[in-house]
Amino acid sequence: MRTPYNGRGPSARLQEVLAHISHSDPAGVDPSQALSSTMTTTRKLPAFDELPTFKEFTGCAWEVWGKDDQLGTVNLLTPEVVKEASKEIKTGKSIALNWPVNFPNKPVFGRKQPEHEVIYKAEFGAVQDDHLHINTQSGTQWDGLKHFGLLHHSLFYQNTPALSFKTGAISFPDPNNIDPEVIKLGIHNWAQHGICGRGVLLDLVKYYTEKHGKLPYDPFTTHAIPLEDLQAAAKAQGVTFQPADILILRVGFMLRYYGATQEERDGLPDKPETFAGIEQSEDMKRFLWDNHFAAIASDQPSLERWPPPEGVRHLHSTLLGLWGMPIGEFFDLEALAKHCAETGRYTFFFSSWPLNVLGGVASPPNAAAYF
């Protein structure tokens, strides 16, 4: 049945979800920092080891937010959490985290090159328009719930069959007549809710450089960042985590890209994709779930080590397909890292408002950090 579209679905559902959200006390979380005053609800979220399995996958969270959920871990970003996170704003300093949509000029993973055309309307004397044609994942991006699922089972988040989605050109001539099945799991859900809360930067480039004198890997090559290094970087920065944090990792792609030759940059799309990223271990999954991060992002083209080891399932399948957790990639973290190092502050208010595309697969994040 088709229903009028009013943009209130996720927010209304959120009030129901609030009845059973609570923080837990996972390893690595300082209880004194936990948001006990802002997540006053009736039960705790299950720990990773309490989540059911699905086929060969551990940690299936399809039942956590309800069978009709389309927000995933963004449910954690309640009004109370956002209000508490706003206390991070002390100086008013703001830093954009978006690479220009023009970059990279030659995208990886076979994606379309960005096209930007400026149109001068001479008949009006001083009027211009422009056309922008991009793949929403060619540069700085959030991977949405329709992007990556359980590959070997042809399923997306909430056990949604891949073949149930409409593909090809999609338009909505009548805003009062939107088929909810056409827009199911679309990026508009996050766009209308917002991805706003406390951001935490783990600057692995700084951590490794101070420890080894240089990065012990090339961000352009396959390399797994182990969990113990995330924890060590957090300890070195004096960072403790809170439920609903937005975890941001500086792994080194942007620094490497700007320091590369033009030949290296232009050659990235022509070779098999190999990139540094976090490991796909069960301990990594347990860490990410039990700390109840609302979202995770990095400066790499792929958040996880790419490609995964042979026989190991993609971490994208767990984060997006089983948890509904936003994955950010190609975030430009250079200015953020510089400011964090200068001030000694690695937590901040984070805001992101993806493009409000009904049924969209992914989006530039329109993200910023506020200190």
Backbone hydrogen bonds in HBPLUS format (Angstrom, degrees):
<---DONOR---> <-ACCEPTOR-->    atom                        ^
c    i                          cat <-CA-CA->   ^        H-A-AA   ^      H-
h    n   atom  resd res      DA  || num        DHA   H-A  angle D-A-AA Bond
n    s   type  num  typ     dist DA aas  dist angle  dist       angle   num
A0178-ILE N   A0003-THR O   3.30 MM 175  5.92 157.1  2.35 144.9 145.4     1
A0005-TYR N   A0175-PRO O   3.39 MM 170  6.16 160.1  2.43 148.3 153.9     2
A0012-ALA N   A0008-ARG O   2.98 MM   4  6.06 163.2  2.01 162.5 167.3     3
A0013-ARG N   A0009-GLY O   2.96 MM   4  6.18 161.9  2.00 157.2 162.8     4
A0014-LEU N   A0010-PRO O   2.90 MM   4  6.04 140.9  2.05 142.7 153.7     5
A0015-GLN N   A0012-ALA O   3.27 MM   3  5.65 133.3  2.50 103.7 113.6     6
A0016-GLU N   A0013-ARG O   3.00 MM   3  5.32 127.9  2.28 104.7 118.0     7
A0017-VAL N   A0013-ARG O   3.04 MM   4  6.41 155.4  2.11 149.8 157.4     8
A0018-LEU N   A0014-LEU O   2.92 MM   4  6.15 148.5  2.02 152.3 159.9     9
A0019-ALA N   A0016-GLU O   3.17 MM   3  5.70 153.7  2.24 109.7 117.0    10
A0020-HIS N   A0017-VAL O   2.95 MM   3  5.89 171.3  1.96 129.3 132.1    11
A0029-VAL N   A0026-PRO O   3.12 MM   3  5.72 158.7  2.16 139.1 138.9    12
A0033-GLN N   A0030-ASP O   2.79 MM   3  5.37 152.0  1.87 118.7 127.9    13
A0034-ALA N   A0031-PRO O   3.13 MM   3  5.03 150.3  2.23  97.8 106.8    14
A0038-THR N   A0035-LEU O   3.08 MM   3  5.31 145.2  2.21 103.7 113.9    15
A0039-MET N   A0035-LEU O   3.08 MM   4  6.15 130.8  2.33 155.0 165.9    16
A0050-GLU N   A0047-ALA O   2.88 MM   3  5.15 151.4  1.96 108.9 118.5    17
A0051-LEU N   A0048-PHE O   3.13 MM   3  5.41 154.9  2.19 107.0 114.6    18
A0060-CYS N   A0052-PRO O   2.82 MM   8  5.49 172.0  1.82 172.6 170.4    19
A0054-PHE N   A0057-PHE O   2.80 MM   3  5.12 158.5  1.85 148.9 156.4    20
A0057-PHE N   A0054-PHE O   2.80 MM   3  5.12 159.1  1.84 139.8 137.8    21
A0061-ALA N   A0322-LEU O   3.11 MM 261  5.58 146.3  2.22 125.5 135.7    22
A0064-VAL N   A0061-ALA O   3.12 MM   3  5.31 150.8  2.21 107.7 116.5    23
A0069-ASP N   A0066-GLY O   3.15 MM   3  5.48 166.3  2.17 118.0 120.0    24
A0074-VAL N   A0071-LEU O   3.36 MM   3  5.42 152.9  2.44 126.1 122.9    25
A0075-ASN N   A0072-GLY O   3.04 MM   3  5.99 168.7  2.06 124.0 127.7    26
A0073-THR N   A0324-GLY O   3.11 MM 251  5.80 142.6  2.26 108.2 117.9    27
A0076-LEU N   A0073-THR O   2.98 MM   3  5.66 161.3  2.01 116.5 121.5    28
A0077-LEU N   A0074-VAL O   2.99 MM   3  5.50 155.6  2.05 114.9 121.8    29
A0078-THR N   A0076-LEU O   2.90 MM   2  5.64 133.8  2.11 106.3  92.2    30
A0081-VAL N   A0078-THR O   3.06 MM   3  5.11 116.8  2.48  98.5 113.6    31
A0082-VAL N   A0078-THR O   2.96 MM   4  6.27 163.0  1.99 159.6 164.1    32
A0083-LYS N   A0079-PRO O   2.93 MM   4  6.08 158.9  1.97 145.8 151.8    33
A0084-GLU N   A0080-GLU O   2.99 MM   4  6.18 159.7  2.03 145.0 150.4    34
A0085-ALA N   A0081-VAL O   2.89 MM   4  6.08 159.0  1.93 149.1 155.4    35
A0086-SER N   A0082-VAL O   3.00 MM   4  6.20 136.8  2.19 143.3 154.0    36
A0087-LYS N   A0084-GLU O   3.12 MM   3  5.74 160.1  2.17 114.0 120.0    37
A0088-GLU N   A0085-ALA O   2.96 MM   3  5.75 167.3  1.98 122.7 126.5    38
A0089-ILE N   A0086-SER O   3.05 MM   3  5.73 165.2  2.07 117.1 121.7    39
A0090-LYS N   A0371-PHE O   2.77 MM 281  5.70 167.2  1.79  98.4 102.0    40
A0091-THR N   A0371-PHE O   2.94 MM 280  5.65 164.1  1.96 101.4 106.0    41
A0371-PHE N   A0093-LYS O   2.76 MM 278  5.10 162.0  1.79 152.5 158.8    42
A0095-ILE N   A0369-ALA O   2.82 MM 274  5.17 151.2  1.90 150.5 158.0    43
A0369-ALA N   A0095-ILE O   2.85 MM 274  5.17 159.4  1.90 147.0 153.0    44
A0097-LEU N   A0367-ALA O   3.09 MM 270  5.45 166.2  2.11 137.7 134.2    45
A0332-ASP N   A0097-LEU O   3.06 MM 235  4.99 154.2  2.13 127.9 128.6    46
A0103-PHE N   A0100-PRO O   2.92 MM   3  5.74 172.6  1.92 129.2 131.7    47
A0111-ARG N   A0108-VAL O   3.37 MM   3  6.11 159.6  2.41 118.3 121.9    48
A0115-GLU N   A0133-HIS O   2.96 MM  18  5.06 152.2  2.04 142.1 150.0    49
A0133-HIS N   A0115-GLU O   2.88 MM  18  5.06 164.2  1.90 150.9 155.1    50
A0117-GLU N   A0131-HIS O   2.89 MM  14  5.09 166.2  1.91 150.3 154.8    51
A0131-HIS N   A0117-GLU O   2.77 MM  14  5.09 154.0  1.84 147.1 155.7    52
A0119-ILE N   A0129-ASP O   2.76 MM  10  5.12 174.7  1.76 147.0 148.2    53
A0129-ASP N   A0119-ILE O   2.91 MM  10  5.12 156.8  1.96 146.4 153.8    54
A0121-LYS N   A0127-VAL O   2.91 MM   6  5.44 168.9  1.92 153.9 156.1    55
A0124-PHE N   A0121-LYS O   3.02 MM   3  5.94 164.9  2.04 127.1 131.4    56
A0125-GLY N   A0122-ALA O   3.07 MM   3  5.21 152.9  2.15 105.7 114.1    57
A0138-SER N   A0135-ASN O   3.04 MM   3  5.30 166.9  2.06 122.5 120.3    58
A0141-GLN N   A0329-GLU O   3.10 MM 188  5.55 155.0  2.16 158.3 161.0    59
A0329-GLU N   A0141-GLN O   3.15 MM 188  5.55 151.8  2.23 139.6 147.3    60
A0142-TRP N   A0363-SER O   2.74 MM 221  5.46 142.2  1.88 153.8 165.9    61
A0363-SER N   A0142-TRP O   3.24 MM 221  5.46 153.3  2.32 143.6 150.2    62
A0143-ASP N   A0327-ILE O   2.76 MM 184  5.20 166.6  1.78 154.1 158.2    63
A0144-GLY N   A0361-VAL O   3.06 MM 217  5.34 126.8  2.36 143.6 152.1    64
A0147-HIS N   A0144-GLY O   3.11 MM   3  5.47 163.6  2.14 114.6 118.0    65
A0150-LEU N   A0155-LEU O   2.69 MM   5  5.23 154.0  1.75 157.2 165.5    66
A0153-HIS N   A0150-LEU O   2.96 MM   3  5.53 155.8  2.02 118.6 126.6    67
A0154-SER N   A0150-LEU O   2.97 MM   4  5.92 112.5  2.43 150.8 167.9    68
A0155-LEU N   A0150-LEU O   3.47 MM   5  5.23 164.0  2.50 129.6 133.6    69
A0154-SER N   A0151-LEU O   3.44 MM   3  5.26 160.6  2.48  97.9 103.4    70
A0162-ALA N   A0154-SER O   2.89 MM   8  5.30 162.9  1.92 143.1 139.4    71
A0156-PHE N   A0160-THR O   2.74 MM   4  4.96 159.5  1.78 142.5 149.6    72
A0160-THR N   A0156-PHE O   3.23 MM   4  4.96 143.8  2.37 116.5 121.9    73
A0164-SER N   A0161-PRO O   3.02 MM   3  5.41 162.0  2.05 112.8 118.2    74
A0165-PHE N   A0162-ALA O   3.45 MM   3  6.17 173.6  2.45 118.0 119.8    75
A0177-ASN N   A0174-ASP O   3.01 MM   3  5.38 162.6  2.04 119.4 121.3    76
A0182-VAL N   A0179-ASP O   2.98 MM   3  5.47 138.7  2.16 112.6 123.4    77
A0186-GLY N   A0183-ILE O   3.02 MM   3  5.40 142.4  2.17 145.2 140.5    78
A0189-ASN N   A0186-GLY O   3.22 MM   3  6.13 163.8  2.24 122.3 125.1    79
A0187-ILE N   A0360-GLY O   2.76 MM 173  4.83 144.5  1.89 119.7 131.3    80
A0190-TRP N   A0187-ILE O   3.12 MM   3  5.58 123.2  2.46 110.2 121.6    81
A0191-ALA N   A0187-ILE O   3.03 MM   4  6.28 155.4  2.09 147.9 155.7    82
A0192-GLN N   A0188-HIS O   2.91 MM   4  5.98 153.3  1.98 148.4 151.9    83
A0193-HIS N   A0189-ASN O   3.23 MM   4  6.30 140.7  2.39 133.3 143.7    84
A0194-GLY N   A0190-TRP O   2.68 MM   4  5.49 160.2  1.72 148.7 154.7    85
A0195-ILE N   A0352-SER O   2.98 MM 157  5.05 174.6  1.98 157.8 157.8    86
A0197-GLY N   A0350-PHE O   2.97 MM 153  5.39 152.6  2.05 144.9 153.2    87
A0350-PHE N   A0197-GLY O   2.76 MM 153  5.39 174.0  1.76 172.9 171.6    88
A0246-ILE N   A0198-ARG O   2.87 MM  48  6.10 157.7  1.92 155.7 159.4    89
A0199-GLY N   A0348-PHE O   2.75 MM 149  5.25 160.7  1.79 154.2 159.1    90
A0348-PHE N   A0199-GLY O   3.09 MM 149  5.25 147.1  2.20 142.0 146.7    91
A0200-VAL N   A0246-ILE O   2.97 MM  46  6.14 154.4  2.04 157.8 154.3    92
A0248-ILE N   A0200-VAL O   2.85 MM  48  5.90 159.4  1.89 171.6 165.4    93
A0201-LEU N   A0346-TYR O   3.00 MM 145  5.42 162.9  2.03 154.6 160.1    94
A0202-LEU N   A0248-ILE O   2.84 MM  46  6.23 160.5  1.88 167.6 173.9    95
A0250-ARG N   A0202-LEU O   3.06 MM  48  6.34 169.7  2.07 153.3 154.6    96
A0207-TYR N   A0203-ASP O   3.04 MM   4  6.31 162.4  2.07 146.9 152.5    97
A0204-LEU N   A0250-ARG O   3.08 MM  46  5.61 126.1  2.39 135.6 149.0    98
A0208-TYR N   A0204-LEU O   2.83 MM   4  5.90 173.7  1.84 151.9 153.5    99
A0209-THR N   A0205-VAL O   2.94 MM   4  5.94 159.9  1.98 144.9 151.6   100
A0210-GLU N   A0206-LYS O   2.95 MM   4  6.01 161.8  1.98 149.7 154.1   101
A0211-LYS N   A0207-TYR O   3.10 MM   4  6.21 142.6  2.24 139.0 149.5   102
A0212-HIS N   A0208-TYR O   2.70 MM   4  5.72 169.2  1.71 160.6 162.9   103
A0213-GLY N   A0209-THR O   2.73 MM   4  4.58 137.1  1.92 123.8 132.8   104
A0221-THR N   A0218-ASP O   2.86 MM   3  5.48 162.8  1.89 130.8 131.6   105
A0276-ALA N   A0219-PRO O   3.24 MM  57  4.92 158.8  2.28 123.4 124.8   106
A0277-GLY N   A0223-HIS O   2.99 MM  54  6.38 152.0  2.07 168.6 174.8   107
A0225-ILE N   A0277-GLY O   2.79 MM  52  5.72 154.2  1.86 138.4 143.3   108
A0279-GLU N   A0225-ILE O   3.05 MM  54  5.48 154.5  2.12 143.5 136.1   109
A0229-ASP N   A0226-PRO O   3.06 MM   3  5.56 139.8  2.23 108.9 119.4   110
A0230-LEU N   A0227-LEU O   2.99 MM   3  5.21 121.8  2.34 103.2 118.0   111
A0231-GLN N   A0227-LEU O   3.04 MM   4  6.39 163.1  2.07 159.3 163.9   112
A0232-ALA N   A0228-GLU O   2.87 MM   4  5.98 147.8  1.98 135.5 145.0   113
A0233-ALA N   A0229-ASP O   2.90 MM   4  5.98 156.4  1.96 142.2 148.2   114
A0234-ALA N   A0230-LEU O   2.99 MM   4  6.21 158.3  2.03 147.2 153.3   115
A0235-LYS N   A0231-GLN O   2.98 MM   4  6.20 155.8  2.04 143.3 149.9   116
A0236-ALA N   A0232-ALA O   2.89 MM   4  6.12 158.2  1.94 147.9 154.0   117
A0237-GLN N   A0233-ALA O   3.00 MM   4  6.19 145.3  2.12 145.2 154.0   118
A0238-GLY N   A0234-ALA O   3.01 MM   4  6.08 113.4  2.47 135.1 151.5   119
A0239-VAL N   A0234-ALA O   2.83 MM   5  4.97 163.3  1.86 154.8 152.4   120
A0238-GLY N   A0235-LYS O   3.09 MM   3  4.98 148.3  2.19  97.7 107.5   121
A0245-ASP N   A0242-GLN O   3.15 MM   3  5.71 143.1  2.29 144.8 141.0   122
A0244-ALA N   A0292-HIS O   2.80 MM  48  5.69 160.0  1.84 146.6 151.3   123
A0294-ALA N   A0245-ASP O   2.82 MM  49  5.78 153.7  1.89 143.1 152.1   124
A0247-LEU N   A0295-ALA O   3.02 MM  48  6.32 145.9  2.14 158.6 148.4   125
A0297-ALA N   A0247-LEU O   2.87 MM  50  6.38 147.7  1.97 155.0 165.0   126
A0249-LEU N   A0297-ALA O   2.81 MM  48  6.22 158.1  1.85 145.7 152.3   127
A0256-ARG N   A0252-GLY O   3.01 MM   4  6.12 161.1  2.05 152.9 158.5   128
A0257-TYR N   A0253-PHE O   2.73 MM   4  5.91 155.8  1.79 156.2 163.8   129
A0258-TYR N   A0254-MET O   3.04 MM   4  6.23 166.8  2.06 157.2 158.4   130
A0259-GLY N   A0255-LEU O   3.25 MM   4  6.33 139.2  2.43 135.2 145.9   131
A0260-ALA N   A0256-ARG O   2.98 MM   4  6.00 109.4  2.50 138.6 154.8   132
A0260-ALA N   A0257-TYR O   3.25 MM   3  5.14 156.1  2.31  98.1 105.2   133
A0265-ARG N   A0261-THR O   3.04 MM   4  6.40 164.9  2.06 154.8 158.3   134
A0266-ASP N   A0262-GLN O   2.87 MM   4  5.99 169.5  1.88 152.3 155.5   135
A0267-GLY N   A0263-GLU O   2.97 MM   4  5.93 133.9  2.19 135.2 147.2   136
A0267-GLY N   A0264-GLU O   3.20 MM   3  5.07 127.1  2.50  90.6 104.6   137
A0268-LEU N   A0265-ARG O   3.38 MM   3  5.64 156.8  2.44 104.7 110.9   138
A0270-ASP N   A0267-GLY O   3.05 MM   3  5.34 143.4  2.19 109.3 120.3   139
A0271-LYS N   A0268-LEU O   3.49 MM   3  5.84 173.2  2.50 112.6 114.5   140
A0275-PHE N   A0306-TRP O   2.96 MM  31  5.04 156.0  2.02 131.7 138.1   141
A0306-TRP N   A0275-PHE O   2.99 MM  31  5.04 175.8  1.99 150.6 149.2   142
A0278-ILE N   A0303-LEU O   3.02 MM  25  6.48 150.0  2.11 147.2 141.9   143
A0305-ARG N   A0278-ILE O   2.98 MM  27  5.38 162.7  2.01 134.4 132.7   144
A0285-LYS N   A0281-SER O   3.16 MM   4  6.52 161.2  2.20 146.6 150.9   145
A0286-ARG N   A0282-GLU O   2.87 MM   4  6.10 161.8  1.91 149.6 155.0   146
A0287-PHE N   A0283-ASP O   2.91 MM   4  6.06 157.0  1.96 144.5 150.6   147
A0288-LEU N   A0284-MET O   2.97 MM   4  6.22 164.5  1.99 154.9 158.4   148
A0289-TRP N   A0285-LYS O   2.92 MM   4  6.10 165.0  1.94 156.7 160.8   149
A0290-ASP N   A0286-ARG O   2.81 MM   4  5.71 162.4  1.84 149.0 154.7   150
A0291-ASN N   A0287-PHE O   3.16 MM   4  6.03 141.3  2.32 137.5 145.0   151
A0292-HIS N   A0289-TRP O   2.76 MM   3  4.94 149.1  1.86 107.3 117.9   152
A0296-ILE N   A0326-PRO O   3.17 MM  30  6.39 164.8  2.19 156.2 160.4   153
A0328-GLY N   A0296-ILE O   2.79 MM  32  6.08 160.0  1.83 142.7 148.0   154
A0298-SER N   A0328-GLY O   3.01 MM  30  6.10 141.5  2.16 123.2 131.5   155
A0331-PHE N   A0298-SER O   3.07 MM  33  5.82 160.5  2.11 143.0 136.9   156
A0330-PHE N   A0300-GLN O   2.90 MM  30  5.17 150.7  1.99 128.8 132.2   157
A0312-VAL N   A0309-PRO O   3.01 MM   3  5.50 159.1  2.05 140.8 140.0   158
A0317-SER N   A0314-HIS O   3.17 MM   3  5.51 136.3  2.37 101.1 111.1   159
A0318-THR N   A0315-LEU O   3.03 MM   3  5.29 123.6  2.36 103.1 116.6   160
A0319-LEU N   A0315-LEU O   2.93 MM   4  6.23 171.9  1.94 168.3 166.9   161
A0320-LEU N   A0316-HIS O   2.89 MM   4  5.61 156.6  1.94 143.9 150.8   162
A0321-GLY N   A0317-SER O   2.92 MM   4  4.74 116.2  2.34 105.6 123.1   163
A0322-LEU N   A0318-THR O   3.07 MM   4  4.80 142.3  2.22 110.8 121.6   164
A0323-TRP N   A0318-THR O   3.02 MM   5  6.31 132.4  2.25 156.1 170.2   165
A0324-GLY N   A0319-LEU O   2.98 MM   5  6.08 111.6  2.47 130.3 148.4   166
A0325-MET N   A0319-LEU O   2.76 MM   6  5.17 177.3  1.76 144.1 143.3   167
A0324-GLY N   A0320-LEU O   3.23 MM   4  4.47 133.8  2.45 101.7 112.9   168
A0337-ALA N   A0333-LEU O   2.82 MM   4  5.91 163.4  1.85 151.8 156.1   169
A0338-LYS N   A0334-GLU O   3.08 MM   4  6.27 157.5  2.13 146.3 152.3   170
A0339-HIS N   A0335-ALA O   3.07 MM   4  6.27 162.3  2.10 148.5 152.5   171
A0340-CYS N   A0336-LEU O   2.90 MM   4  6.11 163.4  1.93 155.8 160.9   172
A0341-ALA N   A0337-ALA O   2.95 MM   4  6.09 161.4  1.99 148.2 153.0   173
A0342-GLU N   A0338-LYS O   3.00 MM   4  6.19 155.1  2.06 146.1 153.1   174
A0343-THR N   A0339-HIS O   2.98 MM   4  6.09 151.6  2.06 150.2 156.9   175
A0344-GLY N   A0340-CYS O   2.70 MM   4  5.41 134.4  1.91 144.3 155.4   176
A0349-PHE N   A0370-TYR O   2.96 MM  21  5.01 161.8  1.99 155.8 152.4   177
A0370-TYR N   A0349-PHE O   2.77 MM  21  5.01 149.9  1.86 147.9 156.2   178
A0351-SER N   A0368-ALA O   3.03 MM  17  5.51 162.8  2.06 156.9 161.1   179
A0368-ALA N   A0351-SER O   2.94 MM  17  5.51 145.7  2.06 153.9 161.4   180
A0353-TRP N   A0365-PRO O   3.13 MM  12  6.00 120.6  2.50 155.4 168.0   181
A0357-VAL N   A0355-LEU O   2.94 MM   2  5.66 131.6  2.18 106.5  92.0   182
A0360-GLY N   A0357-VAL O   2.94 MM   3  5.05 159.5  1.98 134.0 129.3   183
